[in-house]
């Protein structure tokens, strides 16, 4: 499959089959995450794979939507603020770096026949507390991972003329 086809297949899945994800697929996805670029190669991130029942129950307290509870596996993607690169004008790049790595995760999962969804509207403070994260670590995204039990919904994409400008 070429890259454009892969990108078109990725969507925000909101229903998962109950079957577990094979460890070799998780390993492949996380190796793709490991290879993601970051500003000044700081790699200011930490990824926690949440697969135990106890861990999943804790995480579900941070985002209580019914569809979210159907995922067999989750990844918490965190920014390490003590490690992130800061541009001379004070711009922090941790959020940019974690976004690149998370999209690597989502695309790699799609390539493995898995589905994902970016979840950013969760209780980050509660997540930090429940998983005892260090002071410099901010949970930025939760990614449910599993086999899709839904179908992607057609969404309007802007045309190239609406987003691409040549100067």
Steps between C-alpha positions, in 0.01 A plus 500: 500500500638844417512778756200694370284187519620441858416860598155468346434179698581654838198639682380572852350169609232515767410133541737208553469124488565330836792293369849583622780645288789267423827592672695497172266767362544712813878460469491605134291807575723606787812455288345741248433742786861466615618609155289819494696822454507773762648847535876474555441122538401555864228232487313670787241232546395197692244243386317283750323195363194431711371147455434365848141506622602707802684753282213523252250565781720780636535655155127479430445729800679771301269474200167335562347472154335163432679447168837556671434209734486258204874525424711201605819708528599861558814706465559809712732738314671751727725799446813525714528874556850479650622342175305688229684748280415868546556738210691826568172697512364271774285273279483151656503214248388210720141512373621502139735210563237288676256568215750369245566188707128434561422525131783251435320275750162541329635440151708200609195353672297550181771322301462207743123482450425674828292807577571799724360834611665811640343583838607840629184599691578301814574590860878535473545595868314186611700288254824642639384422853364149431816393316735683741677695225802713591467879525662569160279249314170614347257245356406655164309233308332168570485266203261204512632217281321192372307339219224723365138408563378802303549646155656834418253779433555710190628842599544802282863586446599847386630523145867563431408851384356571843811401694801527265640841412803558283714806559 
